[in-house]
Amino acid sequence: MIAKIWRKLLLFILIVLCLFNIISKFVKKSSLKSELLSSAQYVQSLNQK
């Protein structure tokens, strides 16, 4: 009885942590994309001068 409760609890925690990991990767990817775009614009402005 107690083992089933622990198994369900740990499975729930594992699912929540996996979802949190996936969401954090998407957030970091979008910020990385914007940083790359801004650095590319900076390099272009230097090349035009």
C-alpha positions, 0 to 999 in steps of 0.5 A: 500500500505504502509502496504504491503511494510512493511510486505514484508520488515519485512518478508525479515528481519526475513528470513535473521535473521533466516538464520544467526542464523542457520549458526552461530549455525553450526559454533559454533558446529564445533568449539565445536567439535574440542575443545572436540576432543583436550580435549579428546586427552589431557586426553588420553595423561595424562592417558598414562603417 
